[in-house]
Amino acid sequence: MRKRGLRSRTVLVAVAAAVLGAGGCNAGSGAGASARGAEPSPTPAWDVSPGSVAAVGDSITRGFDACTVLSDCPEVSWATGSSPEVDSLAVRLLGRAGAAKRSWNYAVTGARMADLPGQMDAVVGQRPRLVTVMIGANDACRSSTSAMTPVADFRADFEDALALLREALPKTQVYVASVPDLKRLWSQGRTNPLGKEVWKLGICPSMLGDADAVDAAAVRRRETVEQRVEEYNEVLAEVCAKDRRCRSDGGAVHAYRFGTGSLSHWDWFHPSVSGQARLAEIAYRTVTSEQP
């Protein structure tokens, strides 16, 4: 009898230990919980084939100057365009028929980061599975370097835009493109007389103004713009990295070496149809990669 009672107590102790082991982490108490700490939350799986796409941003996403001078051409947008020459991200993900029904372009030519929360608010109604973001060039392309958007404001507006999306659509994925290298666009376009005439109409004066000037003041002005763009890209990457359903392009758009064939033949600054296709390739590669 004594041995039987000992065996019974042993079974009870084992059962109790198993129960405590299963619930100890949730309770957050006991020696085991203190030693191990809280279990990390699993990172949600990234969907490499989202079922719908919405785009926010500025003139690049609107296909500005890609088809006709000083005009939007959303059909060649890298994000949601229908042009077979571009093969946009939406077409690559959804097929041509699917993209026509389940993609939306809320980008606005001339938009700056301060406009992004409003665009994101409009996107929410469509409940997209993926939102593409390409914005920031106009924050640097101002009348002067002193008029450029402060980095702190840029960060705050981007955080507000993502927070707004997350509150309404916690599972929607976000692809964030870096700001292109504006100084390279200047160096490529300044070789074209027509392009420089169009620049005088007010396209990115902080970088493109007095396009042929290479004096110390002009060099310093362009370097200031270049540095601000780099700071914007750091913000985009950092804020995106804090969101488990956000992927940045790792600076790929900024690093892409736009040549004259990739630039609009009207302003030699915005992407041409060919340039839009390159942006679509970068986005598709990032979105469909198994690892960020």
N, C-alpha and C positions, 0 to 999 in steps of 0.2 A: 504494500500500500504506500509506503513512504516513497519508493522509487517512482510509482505511478504519479504521485502528487508532484514530485520534482519535475517529471517530464511535462506535466500539465502547465506548471509555472514557466518552464522553459519555452513552451509553445506560445504562451501568452506574451512573454517578453519579446519573442521574435516577431509576433504579429504587431505589437505596439511599436516596435522599432521600425517596421516596414511602413506603418501608417505615418509615423512622425517623419520618416525620411521622405515620404511623398509630399507631405504638407508643410514641411519645415521651411522651405524657401518662400512659400507664399505667406507664411506667418511672419517671416522676417525676424525670428527670435531663435535663441538657442546657440550652442557653440558652433554647430555645423553652419548655420546661416551666417554667423558672424565671420567665420573663417572664409567662406566662399563668396559672400556678398551677393547682391542681386544678380540674377541671370540676365544677360543682355537680350534685348528684344531682337528677334530675327529681322534681317533686312528683307523687305518685300521683294518678290521676284519682279524683275523688269520685263514688261511685255514687249517683245521685239516685233509684234505685229498688231499695234493698236487699231481699233476698228473705226476711228474717226479722227480728224485733224482740224484744229483751228489755229490760225496764225495771227500774231500780233506784232507790231513793230512800226517801221517807217517806210520811206520811199523804196528801199531795196526790195522789201517784201511785196510792194505794190508794182514792181517791174517798171519803175519810173525811167523814162528815156530809153527803154529797151526797144520800143517799136516806133515811136514818133517823138519828136522833140517836145520837151517840157510837158509830157503827158504820162499818166499812169497806164500800165499795160498788164493788168493782173493775170491775164491768161498765160503769161510767161513767168509768173512768180515761181521762184525756187520751191516755195512751201506748198502752194495749193493750185498752181497753174495747170491748165489743160493742154498746153502746147506739147506735141510729141518731140519737138526739138529740145525741150528742157527736161521732160520726164520728171516732173516735180516729185517732191517727197510724198505728197498725198497719192499721186498716181502710182508710184513705186510700191506704196504700202497697201493701197486699196483697189488698185486697178482703175482704169479710166472711168468705167461706169460707177464704181464705188466712190471715187473722188468727186464726181459730179454731184452725188447725193449727200456725201458725208464729210465734206471739207468746207471751211469757211475762212474768209480773209478779212480780218478786222484791222489790219495795219492801215496807217494813215500817213501819207506823204508829209514830211515836215515834223512828224511827231518826235518828242523828246521823252526821256524817262519819266518826267512828271505826268505824261499822258498815259503811261502804261496802266496804272490802276483802273482808269476809266475804260480802256480797251478790254482789260481782263474782266471787268464787271459785265461788259457786253457779251463776252465769250461764254460766261457761265450758263446763260440761257440755253446754249446748244448742247451742253453736257458732253464736250469732246473727251475722247480717251487720251489724246495727246495735244498739247499746246506748244507751238514753236514761238520762240522769242528772238528777234533780232532788232536791237535798238541801241542807241548810244552815239551814233555818228553825228546826229544833229546837236547833241549836247556839247560836242567839241567844235562843230562847224557853226561858229557864232560870228558876230560882226567883229569881234576882237577876242584876244585870249582872256581878257578880264571878264568877258561876258559868258565864258564857258560855265557849265553847270558845276558847282562845287562837288567834290567827290562824296562828301558826307550826305548831301542832298540826293545825289545819284543813288547811293546805297539805301537811304531811307525809302525812297520811292520804289525801288526794286523790291525791297523787303515787304512793303505795303501791298504791292501787286501780287506777290506770291502768297502772302497771308490771306488776301481776299479770295484767291483761287482755292487755297487749302480749306478755308472755312466752308465754302460751298461744295467743292469737289475734292475730297481728301485723297481719292485714289487716281486722279488724273495725272498723267505723266507730263513732264516739261522738258523740252529740248531748248537749250540756250546757246545761241551762236555768239562768238566773240565779235567785237567791233573790227571792221577791216582796217588795214594799215593805210591810213589817209595820206601819210607822207609818200608812200610808194605810188598811190594813185596820182598824186601831184607830179611825181617824177616821170611817170609814164605819159600823162596827158599833156604836159607842158610842151611836148614836142609837136603838138598839133595846133596850128593857127586857129582853126574853127573852134576847137574845144576851148581855147583860151578866151575867145570872144564870148562864148556861152557862159564861161565862168564869171565874166564881168556882170552878168545879170543877177549875180548874188549867190552863186553856188559855193558853199563852204568858204566864205571870205577869210576866215582865220587861217586857213591852210592855203587856199588857192589865190588869194589876193596878191596883186603884183607878182604874177607867176614867174616872171623872168628875173626878178630881183634876187641877188645872192649876197647882198651886203650883210654885215654882222647882225643888224636888226631883223632882217628877213629870216636869216638862218635861226636866230634865237626864237623868233615867233613860231616857226614851224617845229622846232624842237620842243617848245612848250606844249603845242598841240599834241605832238607825238607822245610826250610823257603823260599827258592827261588821258589819252586813249589807252595807254598801258595800264594806268590806274583804274580806269573804268573796267577793263577786262579782268583785273584782279578782283574787283568787287563782284562782277558777274560770276566768276568761278567760285569765290568764297561763299557767297550767299546761296548759290545753287548747291554747293557741297553739303550744306546743312539740311537740305531737303532730301529725304531718302528716295523720292520719286522724281528727282531732277537730274538731268545730265547736261553738262556743258561740253562744248566741242574740243576742250583742251587747248584752245587757242588756234585751232586749225584754220578758221576763216581769216584771222589776223595774219597767219603765216602764209596763206595762199598768195602766190606771186602773180597777181593779176597782170597780164600783158595787154598790149593794145587790142588784141583779138578778143579779150574778155571784157573790154570796156565799151560803153555806149559810143557809137560814132557820131552822136550829137553833142554829148558833153564830156566824153573821155574821162568820166569819173564814176558814174553809176555802172553796174554790171550790164553787159550786153546779154543777148539771148544765150550766147555761149557761156558767159560768166554766171548767169543764173543756173545753167545746167551744172556747173562746177559746184555751186553752193548746194544744189540738191544732192549731189553725190556725197558731199561732206556730211550733210544732215542724215542721209540714209545710212551711211556707214556708222555713224554714231548711234542712231536709234536702234539699228538691228544687231549691233554688237552684243554678244553674250555678256561681256564685261565692260564696264564704263572705261 
